[in-house]
Structures are given as structure tokens and as C-alpha cells.
Amino acid sequence: MKVKAKIVARYGNQEGRLKAIATVCLDGEFLVTGVRVVDCQKGLTVFMPSREVSTGEYRDICFPITSELYKQVRDSVLDAYMQPEVTE
């Protein structure tokens, strides 16, 4: 599966763990928005979009079923995050 990510917002200069928001395109046919890049204890981590449920917990809205697809999504998002920011 072809996975392509684009960083749509960066928060690197602000305090806090959230560093960026990305959009991921799967096979040029399906977009996943709201993918988060978060600075955790073990380094940068990619989290899928989630929504708060009535119990106050957060549940992922969508997620890769296979570990291979998760790795592709993670690597694509982190690669996009590491690219220099382009100013237009």
C-alpha cells in the first residue's frame, strides 16, 4: 500500500508534547486527517485520530489493522515531520 503523509500544522516552538498534525493518504484514495505527532518519553510517537466518548476516555476513530501498515503510516508521518518547513 502506498502511504503518503503531509504535515498540516506544526507546534514545535510551543511548550507541550503535541508537535504536529498530519494528514495521511492511503493509495491515493483514502485520507486520514488529525494524525498527531507527540513527543513522549521514548521519543516522537504517532497517534491516530481519536474522539472522547461519554466515559471521558479517548478512542481511536480509525487505525491500521496490521503492524506493517502501522509502521508505514508512522514512518511516513515522521519522515514528513523531519523535513524542513517550507514557507511560501
PDB file of N, CA, C and O in Angstrom, chain B, residues numbered from 101:
ATOM      1  N   MET B 101       0.846  -1.173   0.000  1.00  0.00           N
ATOM      2  CA  MET B 101       0.000   0.000   0.000  1.00  0.00           C
ATOM      3  C   MET B 101       0.892   1.237   0.000  1.00  0.00           C
ATOM      4  O   MET B 101       1.880   1.303   0.731  1.00  0.00           O
ATOM      5  N   LYS B 102       0.536   2.201  -0.817  1.00  0.00           N
ATOM      6  CA  LYS B 102       1.285   3.449  -0.869  1.00  0.00           C
ATOM      7  C   LYS B 102       0.743   4.398   0.197  1.00  0.00           C
ATOM      8  O   LYS B 102      -0.451   4.698   0.233  1.00  0.00           O
ATOM      9  N   VAL B 103       1.637   4.862   1.061  1.00  0.00           N
ATOM     10  CA  VAL B 103       1.253   5.761   2.156  1.00  0.00           C
ATOM     11  C   VAL B 103       2.031   7.059   2.005  1.00  0.00           C
ATOM     12  O   VAL B 103       3.258   7.052   1.908  1.00  0.00           O
ATOM     13  N   LYS B 104       1.312   8.168   1.985  1.00  0.00           N
ATOM     14  CA  LYS B 104       1.945   9.480   1.863  1.00  0.00           C
ATOM     15  C   LYS B 104       1.390  10.389   2.949  1.00  0.00           C
ATOM     16  O   LYS B 104       0.179  10.451   3.160  1.00  0.00           O
ATOM     17  N   ALA B 105       2.286  11.097   3.640  1.00  0.00           N
ATOM     18  CA  ALA B 105       1.854  11.975   4.737  1.00  0.00           C
ATOM     19  C   ALA B 105       2.267  13.416   4.462  1.00  0.00           C
ATOM     20  O   ALA B 105       3.283  13.684   3.820  1.00  0.00           O
ATOM     21  N   LYS B 106       1.450  14.329   4.968  1.00  0.00           N
ATOM     22  CA  LYS B 106       1.740  15.756   4.863  1.00  0.00           C
ATOM     23  C   LYS B 106       1.467  16.389   6.225  1.00  0.00           C
ATOM     24  O   LYS B 106       0.412  16.172   6.821  1.00  0.00           O
ATOM     25  N   ILE B 107       2.419  17.167   6.708  1.00  0.00           N
ATOM     26  CA  ILE B 107       2.223  17.893   7.968  1.00  0.00           C
ATOM     27  C   ILE B 107       1.389  19.129   7.658  1.00  0.00           C
ATOM     28  O   ILE B 107       1.764  19.936   6.807  1.00  0.00           O
ATOM     29  N   VAL B 108       0.259  19.280   8.347  1.00  0.00           N
ATOM     30  CA  VAL B 108      -0.628  20.415   8.090  1.00  0.00           C
ATOM     31  C   VAL B 108      -0.502  21.496   9.163  1.00  0.00           C
ATOM     32  O   VAL B 108      -0.914  22.634   8.938  1.00  0.00           O
ATOM     33  N   ALA B 109       0.060  21.158  10.323  1.00  0.00           N
ATOM     34  CA  ALA B 109       0.281  22.147  11.386  1.00  0.00           C
ATOM     35  C   ALA B 109       1.462  21.699  12.233  1.00  0.00           C
ATOM     36  O   ALA B 109       1.597  20.520  12.559  1.00  0.00           O
ATOM     37  N   ARG B 110       2.316  22.659  12.587  1.00  0.00           N
ATOM     38  CA  ARG B 110       3.471  22.387  13.458  1.00  0.00           C
ATOM     39  C   ARG B 110       3.339  23.197  14.736  1.00  0.00           C
ATOM     40  O   ARG B 110       2.901  24.347  14.712  1.00  0.00           O
ATOM     41  N   TYR B 111       3.723  22.587  15.854  1.00  0.00           N
ATOM     42  CA  TYR B 111       3.661  23.246  17.153  1.00  0.00           C
ATOM     43  C   TYR B 111       4.989  23.147  17.882  1.00  0.00           C
ATOM     44  O   TYR B 111       5.020  23.189  19.112  1.00  0.00           O
ATOM     45  N   GLY B 112       6.090  23.015  17.146  1.00  0.00           N
ATOM     46  CA  GLY B 112       7.405  22.785  17.717  1.00  0.00           C
ATOM     47  C   GLY B 112       7.928  23.901  18.598  1.00  0.00           C
ATOM     48  O   GLY B 112       8.703  23.639  19.518  1.00  0.00           O
ATOM     49  N   ASN B 113       7.526  25.147  18.343  1.00  0.00           N
ATOM     50  CA  ASN B 113       8.042  26.271  19.119  1.00  0.00           C
ATOM     51  C   ASN B 113       7.262  26.523  20.398  1.00  0.00           C
ATOM     52  O   ASN B 113       7.646  27.373  21.201  1.00  0.00           O
ATOM     53  N   GLN B 114       6.183  25.803  20.592  1.00  0.00           N
ATOM     54  CA  GLN B 114       5.360  25.984  21.783  1.00  0.00           C
ATOM     55  C   GLN B 114       5.672  24.887  22.787  1.00  0.00           C
ATOM     56  O   GLN B 114       6.109  23.794  22.428  1.00  0.00           O
ATOM     57  N   GLU B 115       5.436  25.205  24.061  1.00  0.00           N
ATOM     58  CA  GLU B 115       5.604  24.169  25.075  1.00  0.00           C
ATOM     59  C   GLU B 115       4.473  23.162  24.936  1.00  0.00           C
ATOM     60  O   GLU B 115       3.400  23.477  24.422  1.00  0.00           O
ATOM     61  N   GLY B 116       4.726  21.974  25.391  1.00  0.00           N
ATOM     62  CA  GLY B 116       3.721  20.917  25.301  1.00  0.00           C
ATOM     63  C   GLY B 116       4.243  19.765  24.481  1.00  0.00           C
ATOM     64  O   GLY B 116       5.255  19.879  23.788  1.00  0.00           O
ATOM     65  N   ARG B 117       3.549  18.669  24.568  1.00  0.00           N
ATOM     66  CA  ARG B 117       4.000  17.449  23.913  1.00  0.00           C
ATOM     67  C   ARG B 117       3.579  17.343  22.457  1.00  0.00           C
ATOM     68  O   ARG B 117       4.268  16.696  21.669  1.00  0.00           O
ATOM     69  N   LEU B 118       2.463  17.962  22.076  1.00  0.00           N
ATOM     70  CA  LEU B 118       1.988  17.902  20.700  1.00  0.00           C
ATOM     71  C   LEU B 118       2.937  18.700  19.805  1.00  0.00           C
ATOM     72  O   LEU B 118       3.168  19.887  20.037  1.00  0.00           O
ATOM     73  N   LYS B 119       3.483  18.041  18.782  1.00  0.00           N
ATOM     74  CA  LYS B 119       4.454  18.696  17.905  1.00  0.00           C
ATOM     75  C   LYS B 119       3.901  18.995  16.521  1.00  0.00           C
ATOM     76  O   LYS B 119       4.334  19.951  15.878  1.00  0.00           O
ATOM     77  N   ALA B 120       2.938  18.181  16.046  1.00  0.00           N
ATOM     78  CA  ALA B 120       2.408  18.412  14.707  1.00  0.00           C
ATOM     79  C   ALA B 120       1.119  17.621  14.494  1.00  0.00           C
ATOM     80  O   ALA B 120       0.812  16.668  15.210  1.00  0.00           O
ATOM     81  N   ILE B 121       0.378  18.065  13.471  1.00  0.00           N
ATOM     82  CA  ILE B 121      -0.812  17.363  12.996  1.00  0.00           C
ATOM     83  C   ILE B 121      -0.553  17.025  11.529  1.00  0.00           C
ATOM     84  O   ILE B 121      -0.056  17.854  10.767  1.00  0.00           O
ATOM     85  N   ALA B 122      -0.897  15.797  11.147  1.00  0.00           N
ATOM     86  CA  ALA B 122      -0.657  15.349   9.772  1.00  0.00           C
ATOM     87  C   ALA B 122      -1.932  14.807   9.142  1.00  0.00           C
ATOM     88  O   ALA B 122      -2.886  14.431   9.823  1.00  0.00           O
ATOM     89  N   THR B 123      -1.906  14.784   7.809  1.00  0.00           N
ATOM     90  CA  THR B 123      -2.913  14.102   7.011  1.00  0.00           C
ATOM     91  C   THR B 123      -2.197  12.986   6.274  1.00  0.00           C
ATOM     92  O   THR B 123      -1.115  13.195   5.725  1.00  0.00           O
ATOM     93  N   VAL B 124      -2.788  11.809   6.258  1.00  0.00           N
ATOM     94  CA  VAL B 124      -2.193  10.647   5.612  1.00  0.00           C
ATOM     95  C   VAL B 124      -3.104  10.203   4.476  1.00  0.00           C
ATOM     96  O   VAL B 124      -4.317  10.079   4.647  1.00  0.00           O
ATOM     97  N   CYS B 125      -2.497   9.963   3.305  1.00  0.00           N
ATOM     98  CA  CYS B 125      -3.230   9.480   2.145  1.00  0.00           C
ATOM     99  C   CYS B 125      -2.830   8.029   1.885  1.00  0.00           C
ATOM    100  O   CYS B 125      -1.644   7.713   1.788  1.00  0.00           O
ATOM    101  N   LEU B 126      -3.820   7.156   1.774  1.00  0.00           N
ATOM    102  CA  LEU B 126      -3.594   5.734   1.539  1.00  0.00           C
ATOM    103  C   LEU B 126      -3.957   5.387   0.098  1.00  0.00           C
ATOM    104  O   LEU B 126      -5.103   5.543  -0.324  1.00  0.00           O
ATOM    105  N   ASP B 127      -2.977   4.920  -0.635  1.00  0.00           N
ATOM    106  CA  ASP B 127      -3.151   4.523  -2.043  1.00  0.00           C
ATOM    107  C   ASP B 127      -3.783   5.607  -2.907  1.00  0.00           C
ATOM    108  O   ASP B 127      -4.418   5.294  -3.914  1.00  0.00           O
ATOM    109  N   GLY B 128      -3.624   6.858  -2.540  1.00  0.00           N
ATOM    110  CA  GLY B 128      -4.193   7.942  -3.328  1.00  0.00           C
ATOM    111  C   GLY B 128      -5.707   7.954  -3.350  1.00  0.00           C
ATOM    112  O   GLY B 128      -6.312   8.621  -4.189  1.00  0.00           O
ATOM    113  N   GLU B 129      -6.340   7.208  -2.419  1.00  0.00           N
ATOM    114  CA  GLU B 129      -7.789   7.072  -2.447  1.00  0.00           C
ATOM    115  C   GLU B 129      -8.497   7.340  -1.134  1.00  0.00           C
ATOM    116  O   GLU B 129      -9.712   7.539  -1.121  1.00  0.00           O
ATOM    117  N   PHE B 130      -7.763   7.350  -0.026  1.00  0.00           N
ATOM    118  CA  PHE B 130      -8.419   7.495   1.286  1.00  0.00           C
ATOM    119  C   PHE B 130      -7.561   8.404   2.160  1.00  0.00           C
ATOM    120  O   PHE B 130      -6.369   8.147   2.332  1.00  0.00           O
ATOM    121  N   LEU B 131      -8.154   9.468   2.716  1.00  0.00           N
ATOM    122  CA  LEU B 131      -7.439  10.402   3.590  1.00  0.00           C
ATOM    123  C   LEU B 131      -7.795  10.170   5.045  1.00  0.00           C
ATOM    124  O   LEU B 131      -8.954   9.938   5.388  1.00  0.00           O
ATOM    125  N   VAL B 132      -6.786  10.237   5.889  1.00  0.00           N
ATOM    126  CA  VAL B 132      -6.967  10.196   7.335  1.00  0.00           C
ATOM    127  C   VAL B 132      -6.428  11.516   7.863  1.00  0.00           C
ATOM    128  O   VAL B 132      -5.237  11.798   7.731  1.00  0.00           O
ATOM    129  N   THR B 133      -7.295  12.327   8.462  1.00  0.00           N
ATOM    130  CA  THR B 133      -6.868  13.615   8.995  1.00  0.00           C
ATOM    131  C   THR B 133      -6.771  13.534  10.515  1.00  0.00           C
ATOM    132  O   THR B 133      -7.373  12.662  11.141  1.00  0.00           O
ATOM    133  N   GLY B 134      -6.012  14.448  11.094  1.00  0.00           N
ATOM    134  CA  GLY B 134      -5.924  14.514  12.543  1.00  0.00           C
ATOM    135  C   GLY B 134      -4.925  13.546  13.155  1.00  0.00           C
ATOM    136  O   GLY B 134      -5.014  13.243  14.345  1.00  0.00           O
ATOM    137  N   VAL B 135      -3.974  13.051  12.362  1.00  0.00           N
ATOM    138  CA  VAL B 135      -2.922  12.186  12.902  1.00  0.00           C
ATOM    139  C   VAL B 135      -1.948  13.082  13.664  1.00  0.00           C
ATOM    140  O   VAL B 135      -1.497  14.099  13.136  1.00  0.00           O
ATOM    141  N   ARG B 136      -1.623  12.710  14.897  1.00  0.00           N
ATOM    142  CA  ARG B 136      -0.810  13.573  15.763  1.00  0.00           C
ATOM    143  C   ARG B 136       0.610  13.039  15.929  1.00  0.00           C
ATOM    144  O   ARG B 136       0.833  11.833  16.034  1.00  0.00           O
ATOM    145  N   VAL B 137       1.571  13.976  15.951  1.00  0.00           N
ATOM    146  CA  VAL B 137       2.958  13.672  16.306  1.00  0.00           C
ATOM    147  C   VAL B 137       3.160  14.226  17.710  1.00  0.00           C
ATOM    148  O   VAL B 137       3.008  15.425  17.943  1.00  0.00           O
ATOM    149  N   VAL B 138       3.505  13.337  18.645  1.00  0.00           N
ATOM    150  CA  VAL B 138       3.608  13.719  20.061  1.00  0.00           C
ATOM    151  C   VAL B 138       4.994  13.342  20.574  1.00  0.00           C
ATOM    152  O   VAL B 138       5.510  12.268  20.265  1.00  0.00           O
ATOM    153  N   ASP B 139       5.589  14.234  21.360  1.00  0.00           N
ATOM    154  CA  ASP B 139       6.888  13.967  21.978  1.00  0.00           C
ATOM    155  C   ASP B 139       6.634  13.246  23.304  1.00  0.00           C
ATOM    156  O   ASP B 139       6.169  13.852  24.270  1.00  0.00           O
ATOM    157  N   CYS B 140       6.944  11.942  23.339  1.00  0.00           N
ATOM    158  CA  CYS B 140       6.748  11.116  24.529  1.00  0.00           C
ATOM    159  C   CYS B 140       8.105  10.803  25.162  1.00  0.00           C
ATOM    160  O   CYS B 140       9.144  11.216  24.646  1.00  0.00           O
ATOM    161  N   GLN B 141       8.093  10.084  26.263  1.00  0.00           N
ATOM    162  CA  GLN B 141       9.330   9.735  26.956  1.00  0.00           C
ATOM    163  C   GLN B 141      10.295   8.973  26.071  1.00  0.00           C
ATOM    164  O   GLN B 141      11.508   9.152  26.187  1.00  0.00           O
ATOM    165  N   LYS B 142       9.787   8.128  25.189  1.00  0.00           N
ATOM    166  CA  LYS B 142      10.649   7.323  24.318  1.00  0.00           C
ATOM    167  C   LYS B 142      10.920   7.998  22.980  1.00  0.00           C
ATOM    168  O   LYS B 142      11.488   7.369  22.088  1.00  0.00           O
ATOM    169  N   GLY B 143      10.534   9.253  22.815  1.00  0.00           N
ATOM    170  CA  GLY B 143      10.753   9.976  21.562  1.00  0.00           C
ATOM    171  C   GLY B 143       9.443  10.300  20.870  1.00  0.00           C
ATOM    172  O   GLY B 143       8.367  10.201  21.459  1.00  0.00           O
ATOM    173  N   LEU B 144       9.554  10.689  19.609  1.00  0.00           N
ATOM    174  CA  LEU B 144       8.371  11.065  18.846  1.00  0.00           C
ATOM    175  C   LEU B 144       7.512   9.838  18.556  1.00  0.00           C
ATOM    176  O   LEU B 144       8.014   8.789  18.152  1.00  0.00           O
ATOM    177  N   THR B 145       6.210   9.994  18.772  1.00  0.00           N
ATOM    178  CA  THR B 145       5.257   8.914  18.574  1.00  0.00           C
ATOM    179  C   THR B 145       4.114   9.433  17.709  1.00  0.00           C
ATOM    180  O   THR B 145       3.754  10.607  17.784  1.00  0.00           O
ATOM    181  N   VAL B 146       3.553   8.561  16.895  1.00  0.00           N
ATOM    182  CA  VAL B 146       2.436   8.911  16.017  1.00  0.00           C
ATOM    183  C   VAL B 146       1.163   8.307  16.591  1.00  0.00           C
ATOM    184  O   VAL B 146       1.107   7.113  16.889  1.00  0.00           O
ATOM    185  N   PHE B 147       0.137   9.147  16.745  1.00  0.00           N
ATOM    186  CA  PHE B 147      -1.165   8.706  17.250  1.00  0.00           C
ATOM    187  C   PHE B 147      -2.233   8.957  16.200  1.00  0.00           C
ATOM    188  O   PHE B 147      -2.259  10.011  15.564  1.00  0.00           O
ATOM    189  N   MET B 148      -3.105   7.990  16.025  1.00  0.00           N
ATOM    190  CA  MET B 148      -4.208   8.120  15.094  1.00  0.00           C
ATOM    191  C   MET B 148      -5.264   9.056  15.691  1.00  0.00           C
ATOM    192  O   MET B 148      -5.275   9.285  16.900  1.00  0.00           O
ATOM    193  N   PRO B 149      -6.151   9.598  14.847  1.00  0.00           N
ATOM    194  CA  PRO B 149      -7.195  10.489  15.362  1.00  0.00           C
ATOM    195  C   PRO B 149      -8.093   9.772  16.366  1.00  0.00           C
ATOM    196  O   PRO B 149      -8.385   8.585  16.218  1.00  0.00           O
ATOM    197  N   SER B 150      -8.520  10.497  17.375  1.00  0.00           N
ATOM    198  CA  SER B 150      -9.375   9.896  18.404  1.00  0.00           C
ATOM    199  C   SER B 150     -10.488  10.866  18.772  1.00  0.00           C
ATOM    200  O   SER B 150     -10.466  12.045  18.421  1.00  0.00           O
ATOM    201  N   ARG B 151     -11.452  10.325  19.488  1.00  0.00           N
ATOM    202  CA  ARG B 151     -12.605  11.114  19.920  1.00  0.00           C
ATOM    203  C   ARG B 151     -12.927  10.734  21.352  1.00  0.00           C
ATOM    204  O   ARG B 151     -12.804   9.571  21.736  1.00  0.00           O
ATOM    205  N   GLU B 152     -13.343  11.722  22.148  1.00  0.00           N
ATOM    206  CA  GLU B 152     -13.721  11.448  23.534  1.00  0.00           C
ATOM    207  C   GLU B 152     -15.113  10.827  23.564  1.00  0.00           C
ATOM    208  O   GLU B 152     -16.038  11.317  22.916  1.00  0.00           O
ATOM    209  N   VAL B 153     -15.251   9.739  24.325  1.00  0.00           N
ATOM    210  CA  VAL B 153     -16.544   9.074  24.473  1.00  0.00           C
ATOM    211  C   VAL B 153     -17.177   9.500  25.807  1.00  0.00           C
ATOM    212  O   VAL B 153     -16.556  10.211  26.597  1.00  0.00           O
ATOM    213  N   SER B 154     -18.392   9.065  26.040  1.00  0.00           N
ATOM    214  CA  SER B 154     -19.162   9.531  27.197  1.00  0.00           C
ATOM    215  C   SER B 154     -18.492   9.222  28.535  1.00  0.00           C
ATOM    216  O   SER B 154     -18.772   9.895  29.527  1.00  0.00           O
ATOM    217  N   THR B 155     -17.617   8.223  28.585  1.00  0.00           N
ATOM    218  CA  THR B 155     -16.938   7.884  29.840  1.00  0.00           C
ATOM    219  C   THR B 155     -15.737   8.780  30.111  1.00  0.00           C
ATOM    220  O   THR B 155     -15.114   8.680  31.169  1.00  0.00           O
ATOM    221  N   GLY B 156     -15.405   9.661  29.157  1.00  0.00           N
ATOM    222  CA  GLY B 156     -14.247  10.520  29.306  1.00  0.00           C
ATOM    223  C   GLY B 156     -12.981   9.931  28.707  1.00  0.00           C
ATOM    224  O   GLY B 156     -11.946  10.595  28.648  1.00  0.00           O
ATOM    225  N   GLU B 157     -13.067   8.686  28.264  1.00  0.00           N
ATOM    226  CA  GLU B 157     -11.922   8.044  27.623  1.00  0.00           C
ATOM    227  C   GLU B 157     -11.834   8.503  26.165  1.00  0.00           C
ATOM    228  O   GLU B 157     -12.814   8.962  25.579  1.00  0.00           O
ATOM    229  N   TYR B 158     -10.640   8.367  25.602  1.00  0.00           N
ATOM    230  CA  TYR B 158     -10.450   8.651  24.184  1.00  0.00           C
ATOM    231  C   TYR B 158     -10.297   7.343  23.435  1.00  0.00           C
ATOM    232  O   TYR B 158      -9.562   6.451  23.859  1.00  0.00           O
ATOM    233  N   ARG B 159     -11.001   7.238  22.314  1.00  0.00           N
ATOM    234  CA  ARG B 159     -10.944   6.035  21.480  1.00  0.00           C
ATOM    235  C   ARG B 159     -10.538   6.445  20.073  1.00  0.00           C
ATOM    236  O   ARG B 159     -11.006   7.453  19.543  1.00  0.00           O
ATOM    237  N   ASP B 160      -9.655   5.642  19.475  1.00  0.00           N
ATOM    238  CA  ASP B 160      -9.248   5.910  18.102  1.00  0.00           C
ATOM    239  C   ASP B 160     -10.448   5.805  17.174  1.00  0.00           C
ATOM    240  O   ASP B 160     -11.292   4.923  17.329  1.00  0.00           O
ATOM    241  N   ILE B 161     -10.515   6.708  16.216  1.00  0.00           N
ATOM    242  CA  ILE B 161     -11.584   6.704  15.220  1.00  0.00           C
ATOM    243  C   ILE B 161     -11.258   5.704  14.120  1.00  0.00           C
ATOM    244  O   ILE B 161     -12.137   4.988  13.640  1.00  0.00           O
ATOM    245  N   CYS B 162     -10.009   5.660  13.730  1.00  0.00           N
ATOM    246  CA  CYS B 162      -9.552   4.712  12.714  1.00  0.00           C
ATOM    247  C   CYS B 162      -8.142   4.281  13.087  1.00  0.00           C
ATOM    248  O   CYS B 162      -7.432   4.988  13.802  1.00  0.00           O
ATOM    249  N   PHE B 163      -7.749   3.127  12.601  1.00  0.00           N
ATOM    250  CA  PHE B 163      -6.420   2.630  12.950  1.00  0.00           C
ATOM    251  C   PHE B 163      -6.023   1.526  11.988  1.00  0.00           C
ATOM    252  O   PHE B 163      -6.880   0.806  11.476  1.00  0.00           O
ATOM    253  N   PRO B 164      -4.721   1.388  11.738  1.00  0.00           N
ATOM    254  CA  PRO B 164      -4.252   0.299  10.890  1.00  0.00           C
ATOM    255  C   PRO B 164      -4.465  -1.039  11.597  1.00  0.00           C
ATOM    256  O   PRO B 164      -4.244  -1.148  12.803  1.00  0.00           O
ATOM    257  N   ILE B 165      -4.884  -2.033  10.864  1.00  0.00           N
ATOM    258  CA  ILE B 165      -5.128  -3.344  11.456  1.00  0.00           C
ATOM    259  C   ILE B 165      -3.843  -4.164  11.526  1.00  0.00           C
ATOM    260  O   ILE B 165      -3.641  -4.929  12.469  1.00  0.00           O
ATOM    261  N   THR B 166      -2.980  -4.005  10.534  1.00  0.00           N
ATOM    262  CA  THR B 166      -1.737  -4.782  10.539  1.00  0.00           C
ATOM    263  C   THR B 166      -0.570  -3.932  11.053  1.00  0.00           C
ATOM    264  O   THR B 166      -0.562  -2.708  10.924  1.00  0.00           O
ATOM    265  N   SER B 167       0.397  -4.610  11.628  1.00  0.00           N
ATOM    266  CA  SER B 167       1.578  -3.901  12.128  1.00  0.00           C
ATOM    267  C   SER B 167       2.388  -3.320  10.968  1.00  0.00           C
ATOM    268  O   SER B 167       3.062  -2.303  11.135  1.00  0.00           O
ATOM    269  N   GLU B 168       2.329  -3.950   9.803  1.00  0.00           N
ATOM    270  CA  GLU B 168       3.058  -3.433   8.645  1.00  0.00           C
ATOM    271  C   GLU B 168       2.494  -2.082   8.198  1.00  0.00           C
ATOM    272  O   GLU B 168       3.250  -1.157   7.902  1.00  0.00           O
ATOM    273  N   LEU B 169       1.164  -1.976   8.150  1.00  0.00           N
ATOM    274  CA  LEU B 169       0.559  -0.707   7.754  1.00  0.00           C
ATOM    275  C   LEU B 169       0.810   0.354   8.815  1.00  0.00           C
ATOM    276  O   LEU B 169       1.072   1.508   8.477  1.00  0.00           O
ATOM    277  N   TYR B 170       0.735  -0.010  10.093  1.00  0.00           N
ATOM    278  CA  TYR B 170       1.028   0.962  11.143  1.00  0.00           C
ATOM    279  C   TYR B 170       2.454   1.503  10.979  1.00  0.00           C
ATOM    280  O   TYR B 170       2.677   2.707  11.103  1.00  0.00           O
ATOM    281  N   LYS B 171       3.408   0.625  10.703  1.00  0.00           N
ATOM    282  CA  LYS B 171       4.794   1.044  10.527  1.00  0.00           C
ATOM    283  C   LYS B 171       4.926   1.976   9.326  1.00  0.00           C
ATOM    284  O   LYS B 171       5.650   2.969   9.393  1.00  0.00           O
ATOM    285  N   GLN B 172       4.231   1.664   8.220  1.00  0.00           N
ATOM    286  CA  GLN B 172       4.268   2.532   7.044  1.00  0.00           C
ATOM    287  C   GLN B 172       3.712   3.918   7.370  1.00  0.00           C
ATOM    288  O   GLN B 172       4.299   4.930   6.985  1.00  0.00           O
ATOM    289  N   VAL B 173       2.585   3.967   8.077  1.00  0.00           N
ATOM    290  CA  VAL B 173       1.972   5.247   8.449  1.00  0.00           C
ATOM    291  C   VAL B 173       2.917   6.013   9.364  1.00  0.00           C
ATOM    292  O   VAL B 173       3.189   7.190   9.129  1.00  0.00           O
ATOM    293  N   ARG B 174       3.419   5.359  10.401  1.00  0.00           N
ATOM    294  CA  ARG B 174       4.327   6.006  11.349  1.00  0.00           C
ATOM    295  C   ARG B 174       5.558   6.560  10.645  1.00  0.00           C
ATOM    296  O   ARG B 174       5.921   7.719  10.847  1.00  0.00           O
ATOM    297  N   ASP B 175       6.197   5.744   9.826  1.00  0.00           N
ATOM    298  CA  ASP B 175       7.410   6.179   9.142  1.00  0.00           C
ATOM    299  C   ASP B 175       7.143   7.337   8.186  1.00  0.00           C
ATOM    300  O   ASP B 175       7.937   8.274   8.100  1.00  0.00           O
ATOM    301  N   SER B 176       6.026   7.268   7.472  1.00  0.00           N
ATOM    302  CA  SER B 176       5.679   8.337   6.541  1.00  0.00           C
ATOM    303  C   SER B 176       5.422   9.654   7.267  1.00  0.00           C
ATOM    304  O   SER B 176       5.877  10.707   6.821  1.00  0.00           O
ATOM    305  N   VAL B 177       4.700   9.600   8.376  1.00  0.00           N
ATOM    306  CA  VAL B 177       4.402  10.815   9.153  1.00  0.00           C
ATOM    307  C   VAL B 177       5.686  11.384   9.755  1.00  0.00           C
ATOM    308  O   VAL B 177       5.923  12.589   9.675  1.00  0.00           O
ATOM    309  N   LEU B 178       6.508  10.540  10.350  1.00  0.00           N
ATOM    310  CA  LEU B 178       7.744  11.040  10.960  1.00  0.00           C
ATOM    311  C   LEU B 178       8.712  11.566   9.905  1.00  0.00           C
ATOM    312  O   LEU B 178       9.407  12.551  10.153  1.00  0.00           O
ATOM    313  N   ASP B 179       8.775  10.934   8.734  1.00  0.00           N
ATOM    314  CA  ASP B 179       9.609  11.457   7.641  1.00  0.00           C
ATOM    315  C   ASP B 179       9.138  12.842   7.222  1.00  0.00           C
ATOM    316  O   ASP B 179       9.955  13.740   7.021  1.00  0.00           O
ATOM    317  N   ALA B 180       7.823  13.022   7.089  1.00  0.00           N
ATOM    318  CA  ALA B 180       7.275  14.326   6.718  1.00  0.00           C
ATOM    319  C   ALA B 180       7.566  15.357   7.801  1.00  0.00           C
ATOM    320  O   ALA B 180       7.865  16.511   7.496  1.00  0.00           O
ATOM    321  N   TYR B 181       7.481  14.949   9.056  1.00  0.00           N
ATOM    322  CA  TYR B 181       7.746  15.864  10.174  1.00  0.00           C
ATOM    323  C   TYR B 181       9.206  16.319  10.180  1.00  0.00           C
ATOM    324  O   TYR B 181       9.495  17.472  10.501  1.00  0.00           O
ATOM    325  N   MET B 182      10.117  15.424   9.831  1.00  0.00           N
ATOM    326  CA  MET B 182      11.545  15.745   9.869  1.00  0.00           C
ATOM    327  C   MET B 182      11.991  16.631   8.705  1.00  0.00           C
ATOM    328  O   MET B 182      13.074  17.214   8.751  1.00  0.00           O
ATOM    329  N   GLN B 183      11.177  16.734   7.679  1.00  0.00           N
ATOM    330  CA  GLN B 183      11.525  17.591   6.543  1.00  0.00           C
ATOM    331  C   GLN B 183      11.469  19.053   6.980  1.00  0.00           C
ATOM    332  O   GLN B 183      10.629  19.433   7.796  1.00  0.00           O
ATOM    333  N   PRO B 184      12.374  19.872   6.428  1.00  0.00           N
ATOM    334  CA  PRO B 184      12.333  21.301   6.774  1.00  0.00           C
ATOM    335  C   PRO B 184      11.003  21.926   6.383  1.00  0.00           C
ATOM    336  O   PRO B 184      10.412  21.575   5.361  1.00  0.00           O
ATOM    337  N   GLU B 185      10.548  22.844   7.200  1.00  0.00           N
ATOM    338  CA  GLU B 185       9.281  23.520   6.923  1.00  0.00           C
ATOM    339  C   GLU B 185       9.439  24.440   5.726  1.00  0.00           C
ATOM    340  O   GLU B 185      10.388  25.222   5.666  1.00  0.00           O
ATOM    341  N   VAL B 186       8.531  24.357   4.783  1.00  0.00           N
ATOM    342  CA  VAL B 186       8.582  25.189   3.580  1.00  0.00           C
ATOM    343  C   VAL B 186       7.684  26.390   3.797  1.00  0.00           C
ATOM    344  O   VAL B 186       6.507  26.240   4.127  1.00  0.00           O
ATOM    345  N   THR B 187       8.238  27.587   3.610  1.00  0.00           N
ATOM    346  CA  THR B 187       7.445  28.813   3.723  1.00  0.00           C
ATOM    347  C   THR B 187       7.158  29.336   2.328  1.00  0.00           C
ATOM    348  O   THR B 187       8.045  29.393   1.477  1.00  0.00           O
ATOM    349  N   GLU B 188       5.929  29.710   2.108  1.00  0.00           N
ATOM    350  CA  GLU B 188       5.538  30.167   0.774  1.00  0.00           C
ATOM    351  C   GLU B 188       5.354  31.650   0.770  1.00  0.00           C
ATOM    352  O   GLU B 188       5.023  32.229  -0.264  1.00  0.00           O
TER     353      GLU B 188
END
